[in-house]
Amino acid sequence: MDDTHPVPKLPPPIFIRLVNDFKSFCTTIHSVTNGEAFTCKSSTNGLKLSTSTPTSYRNVIKFLKDSKADFHTYQPKQERAFRIVVRNLHHTTSISDIEQELLSHGHTVRNITNVLQHITKRPLPLFFIDLEQADNNKEVFKIEFLCYSKIKIEEPRVKRHIVQCLRCQDYGHTKSYCNHSPNCVRCGEQHLSETCQKPTNQPPKCVLCKGEHPANYRGCPKHKEIQSSQLHRLKTSQHSGLPNQNLPVKKVSPNTVNTTSNSLSHHKTSYAQLSINSCQKAMTYNSNNIQHPITLFLWNANGLIHQKNELKALLHTLNLDLILISEAHLTPNTSFKIPGYQTYHCDHPDNTAHAGSAILIKSDIKHFILPSFQSGDFNSKHTAWGSRIINTRGRILYNISVNKSLKFISPPNPTYWPTHQNRLPDTLDFFLTNLPNHINYSISNSTDLSSDHTPVLLCLNDHYVDKTTYPTITPGKTNWNLFSKTVEAQIQLNVSLKDHSEIDAAIHSLTNIIQNSALSSSFPTHLNTKYGNLPQYLRNLITEKRRARSKWQRTHLPSDKITFNQLNCNLKNLLRKHNSNSYQNYIKSITNSDKSLWKATKNLLKEKNIVPPLRNTDNSYAISNIDKANLFATHLARFSGYFFGLVDLLRLDKESNIALWMLFVSLRAASSMSCAFLMVFLELFYYLRYL
């Protein structure tokens, strides 16, 4: 039979500063707790006593107070109130009315306090309300109306400063649960601060460091020491709390995804796994064609440079073809590169790091660059794509899209999640498209990456990226020394070239030798994917951050936002450290023996030539293979007259070489023959002339 009762919470520890006889102390505590279990832990600051039940805790506290012992403790969790903040409620509202209305909603009130402005002491439309502990405490956040007012209930903000006792002036506890000797905050003497008689013309004295300042001064060396130790302990716990890569790691349960597939209905599948599996099922591998659905990723980055590590980790996890980024904040001097992707960015006209956009395309997708493109964060709102309201920019964009017969593809959930409490989430990121109606697509919100805008993932299931492998005689890297030796071994120089048939046979033989030698000397290259192997603890942390963001977007509670921010900052620091260590290991592995130094230098210094798109005579783009072939044929037809005398020129003897060269020079000078065309002509003559 299962025990359905909740596990009782342990009472807080008790810190006692002075214990003269430990054995007699334990005997006394054993009798006070009626034989219930307790533990002690000694340190240089005193003794830490932990009891097992609330009853024994209260008995020990009563005994220590009666004995006038020097100790402090904390409020038990069972006795803590559930505090909420009520906004937009008039300050003259009766406290009894507030208490009665909350009681009608099933919440028992312990205390209600109207908040005053800390300088003018003017009452604010803000109330602190302490509720009794109950299972339905979080249901209070759903209340929207109270005492004829539309209100907003929130969690109180977490205090960032270190707690200091107003009785003994020590840090780490409060005066309500302190039984230490009182110390004055002004003069440092052993009396309560309210009874201090120190004249105002005398300098204060700190009881903690003996300096000439009050004990609550934030610049006190004792305060700075505790603050730095807490910060160091927080950083240490964040790094040491991660699982060891060499030890087995407990798997984090991913988010569940609704699906109609029977094979997935019994298992919890994460968003990343579902995206990878769906893309892998749709991919078809062929020796000639490689096709898979287009996957587009839309994101408002709000600065792309400091998001680079997270974006690289995401691209190594998901199979994304095209990434559209607004608010990239790049400049013409910015170098932004991600392995496996080509980056193009359109910067702000003033060349400063704000606004702008960027496009990332997979390197194995054939594409050409447009002369220019425009995109950005228009902040257009319209109900047509799911926004709450309609603004001027949204109305203009809607009219343009209707006139251009464009369609809207917007995600199901909001994409803009403001951190300010007075702003509401809204849909600002969506797609404008002219896709045919028979194209199926799926769009969803993504909880990856860190920005005030959530990314949008669009998968076009029936529209494929064409990755046709066109014929080539050098499929990969070519060993040119082996190529030269193969050609020299197979070529025959004693070939007769007396008539047209012999010349055609020699050309055919030379072409076959060159092609076969190039194919036998070339080796296919494989994409290096070792940079995508993230450690297990980073993948677990990414999953936890994704779940924390989803929870905050559902609840919009400050506590969930704090949890998400902590995981986000921790992930950024660890990704930065992981990339730095990987790069340092790569630098250390470079040597002169295996040509790795030469390869690294070549990769840094080489400049990739950007091939401009082909244009027809009417200045339109030649996109299909047929258009490109026709355009190339038209270009060659302009110079077809130069080939008519090729055979007759090849019949010249060796004494006519000088005249032949002069003929080519005169042709080049008298016509518009390009240098590349002339070089091809001369190269062909060289092979056929001296065979």
LINNOR-V148131 format. One record per residue. SS is DSSP state (helix for helix, strand for strand, loop for the rest). OMEGA is omega in whole degrees, -180 to 180 (* if undefined). Layout:
<<SS OMEGA> <SS OMEGA>>
This chain:
<<loop -177> <loop 177> <loop -177> <loop -180> <loop 179> <loop 180> <loop -179> <loop 180> <loop 180> <loop 178> <loop -179> <loop 178> <loop 179> <strand -178> <strand -178> <strand -173> <loop -172> <loop 175> <loop -176> <loop -178> <loop -175> <helix -177> <helix 179> <helix 177> <helix 180> <helix 178> <helix 180> <helix 180> <helix 179> <helix 178> <helix 180> <helix -179> <loop 180> <loop 176> <loop 179> <loop -173> <loop 174> <strand 180> <strand 179> <strand 176> <strand -176> <strand 176> <strand -180> <loop -180> <loop 180> <strand -174> <strand 177> <strand -178> <strand 179> <strand 177> <strand -174> <loop -177> <loop 177> <helix -180> <helix 178> <helix 178> <helix 180> <helix 178> <helix 180> <helix 180> <helix 179> <helix 179> <helix -179> <helix 178> <helix 178> <helix 179> <loop -178> <loop 179> <loop -180> <loop -175> <strand 170> <strand -180> <loop -178> <loop 179> <loop 177> <loop -179> <helix 180> <helix -177> <helix -179> <loop 178> <loop 176> <strand -174> <strand 176> <strand 177> <strand 179> <strand 180> <strand 173> <loop 176> <loop -174> <loop -173> <loop 179> <loop 179> <loop -177> <loop 180> <helix 179> <helix 178> <helix 178> <helix -178> <helix -179> <helix -180> <helix 177> <helix 177> <helix 177> <helix 175> <loop 177> <loop -178> <loop 180> <loop -175> <strand 174> <strand -177> <strand 177> <strand -178> <strand 174> <strand -175> <strand 178> <strand 175> <loop -167> <loop -179> <loop -177> <loop -178> <loop 178> <loop -179> <strand -178> <strand 175> <strand -173> <strand -177> <strand 168> <strand -178> <strand 177> <strand 179> <strand 175> <loop -180> <loop 179> <loop -179> <loop -177> <loop -177> <helix -176> <helix 176> <helix -178> <helix -179> <helix 179> <helix -180> <loop -179> <loop -178> <strand -179> <strand 178> <loop 177> <loop -179> <strand 173> <strand -171> <loop 174> <strand -178> <strand -178> <strand 169> <loop 178> <loop 179> <loop -180> <loop 179> <loop -177> <loop -176> <loop -180> <loop -178> <loop 179> <strand -180> <loop 178> <loop 178> <loop -178> <loop 179> <loop 177> <loop -177> <strand 172> <loop 178> <loop -178> <loop -175> <helix -178> <helix -179> <helix 180> <strand 177> <loop 176> <loop 177> <loop -178> <loop 176> <loop -178> <loop -179> <loop -176> <loop -175> <loop 178> <loop 179> <loop -176> <loop 172> <loop -180> <loop -178> <helix -179> <helix -177> <helix -177> <loop 180> <loop -177> <loop 177> <loop -178> <loop -179> <loop 177> <loop -179> <loop 178> <loop 179> <loop -179> <loop 180> <loop -176> <loop -177> <loop -179> <loop 178> <loop -178> <loop 177> <loop 178> <loop -177> <loop 179> <loop 179> <loop -177> <loop 178> <loop 179> <loop 178> <helix 178> <helix 179> <helix 179> <helix 180> <helix 179> <helix -179> <helix 180> <helix 179> <helix 177> <helix 179> <helix 179> <helix 179> <helix 178> <helix 179> <helix 180> <helix -180> <helix 179> <helix -178> <helix -178> <helix 180> <loop 180> <loop 180> <loop 177> <loop -177> <loop -178> <loop -178> <loop 176> <loop -176> <loop 177> <loop -177> <loop 178> <loop -179> <loop -178> <loop 179> <loop 178> <loop -180> <loop 178> <loop -180> <loop 180> <loop -179> <loop 180> <loop -178> <loop -179> <loop -174> <loop -177> <loop -178> <loop 175> <loop -175> <loop 179> <loop -179> <helix -179> <helix 180> <helix -180> <helix 179> <helix -180> <helix -178> <helix -179> <helix 179> <helix 180> <helix 179> <helix -177> <helix -177> <loop 176> <strand -177> <strand -180> <loop -180> <loop -178> <loop -176> <loop 174> <strand -175> <strand 173> <loop -178> <strand 175> <strand 177> <strand -179> <strand -176> <strand -179> <strand -174> <strand 170> <strand -170> <loop -176> <loop -178> <loop -171> <loop -174> <helix -178> <helix 176> <helix -172> <helix -177> <helix 178> <helix 179> <helix 178> <helix 179> <helix 178> <helix -179> <helix 176> <helix 180> <helix -178> <loop 179> <loop -177> <loop -180> <loop -174> <strand -180> <strand 179> <strand -173> <strand 172> <strand -175> <loop -178> <loop 179> <loop 177> <loop 178> <loop 177> <loop 180> <loop -178> <loop 176> <loop -179> <loop -178> <loop 174> <loop -178> <loop 178> <loop -178> <strand 172> <strand -176> <strand 174> <strand -178> <strand 177> <strand -171> <loop 178> <loop -178> <loop 180> <loop 175> <loop 174> <loop -173> <loop 171> <loop -178> <loop 180> <loop -179> <strand -178> <strand 177> <strand 176> <strand -178> <strand 177> <strand -175> <loop -177> <loop 175> <loop -179> <loop -178> <loop 173> <loop -171> <strand 172> <loop -180> <loop 179> <loop 175> <loop -178> <loop 174> <loop 180> <loop -179> <loop -177> <loop -178> <loop -180> <loop -179> <loop 178> <loop -180> <helix -180> <helix 178> <helix 169> <loop 178> <loop -179> <loop -175> <loop 177> <loop 175> <loop -175> <helix 180> <helix 178> <helix 179> <helix 179> <helix 180> <helix 179> <helix 179> <helix 179> <helix -179> <helix 178> <helix 180> <helix -180> <loop 180> <loop 178> <loop -180> <strand 178> <strand 171> <strand -176> <strand -179> <loop -178> <loop -176> <loop 178> <loop 180> <loop 179> <strand -177> <loop -177> <loop 177> <loop 179> <loop -175> <loop -176> <loop 179> <loop -176> <loop 176> <loop -178> <strand 180> <loop 179> <loop -177> <loop -179> <strand -177> <strand 168> <strand -172> <strand 172> <loop -180> <loop 175> <loop -176> <loop -178> <loop 179> <loop 177> <loop -180> <strand 174> <strand -178> <strand -177> <strand 173> <strand 178> <loop 178> <loop 178> <loop 176> <loop -172> <loop 177> <loop 175> <loop 174> <strand 175> <loop 179> <loop 179> <strand -178> <strand 180> <strand -180> <strand 177> <strand -169> <strand -174> <strand 179> <strand -169> <strand 172> <loop -178> <loop 177> <loop -178> <loop 177> <loop -179> <loop -179> <loop 178> <loop 179> <loop 178> <loop -180> <loop -180> <loop 179> <strand -177> <strand 174> <loop -173> <helix 175> <helix 176> <helix 177> <helix -180> <helix 180> <helix 180> <helix 179> <helix -180> <helix -179> <helix -175> <helix -175> <loop 178> <loop -176> <loop 180> <loop -179> <loop 180> <loop 180> <loop -175> <loop 179> <loop -176> <helix -178> <helix 178> <helix 178> <helix 178> <helix 178> <helix 179> <helix 178> <helix 180> <helix 179> <helix 179> <helix 179> <helix 179> <helix 179> <helix -179> <helix -179> <helix -179> <helix 179> <helix 179> <helix 179> <helix -179> <helix -178> <loop -178> <strand -179> <strand -178> <loop 178> <loop 180> <loop -180> <loop 180> <loop -178> <loop -177> <helix 179> <helix -177> <helix -177> <loop 177> <loop 177> <loop -176> <helix -177> <helix 176> <helix 178> <helix 176> <helix -180> <helix 176> <helix 178> <helix 179> <helix 179> <helix 179> <helix 179> <helix 179> <helix 178> <helix 178> <helix 180> <helix 179> <helix 179> <helix 177> <helix -174> <helix -177> <loop 178> <loop 179> <helix 180> <helix 177> <helix 177> <helix 179> <helix 178> <helix 179> <helix 180> <helix 179> <helix 178> <helix -180> <helix 179> <helix 179> <helix 180> <helix 179> <helix 180> <helix -179> <helix 176> <helix 178> <helix 179> <helix 179> <helix 179> <helix 179> <helix 179> <helix 178> <helix 179> <helix 177> <helix 177> <helix 178> <helix 179> <helix -180> <helix -178> <helix -179> <loop 179> <loop 177> <loop -172> <loop -175> <loop 178> <loop 180> <helix 177> <helix 178> <helix -180> <helix 179> <helix 179> <helix 179> <helix 180> <helix -180> <helix -173> <helix -175> <loop 177> <loop -179> <loop 179> <loop 180> <loop -180> <loop -180> <strand 179> <loop 178> <loop 180> <strand 175> <loop -179> <loop 178> <loop 177> <loop 175> <loop -177> <strand 174> <loop -172> <loop -176> <loop 179> <helix 180> <helix 178> <helix 180> <helix 179> <helix 178> <helix 179> <helix 179> <helix 178> <helix 177> <helix 179> <helix 180> <helix -179> <helix 179> <loop -177> <loop -177> <helix -178> <helix -179> <helix -178> <helix -174> <loop -178> <loop -176> <helix -177> <helix 179> <helix 178> <helix -179> <helix -180> <loop -179> <loop 177> <loop -175> <helix -180> <helix -178> <helix -178> <helix -177> <helix 178> <helix 179> <helix 178> <helix 178> <helix 178> <helix 179> <helix 179> <helix 179> <helix 176> <helix -179> <helix -178> <helix -174> <helix -176> <loop 180> <loop 180> <loop -179> <loop 179> <helix -180> <helix 179> <helix 179> <helix 180> <helix 176> <helix 179> <helix -178> <helix 179> <helix 177> <helix 178> <helix -178> <helix -179> <helix -176> <helix -177> <helix -172> <loop 174> <loop *>>
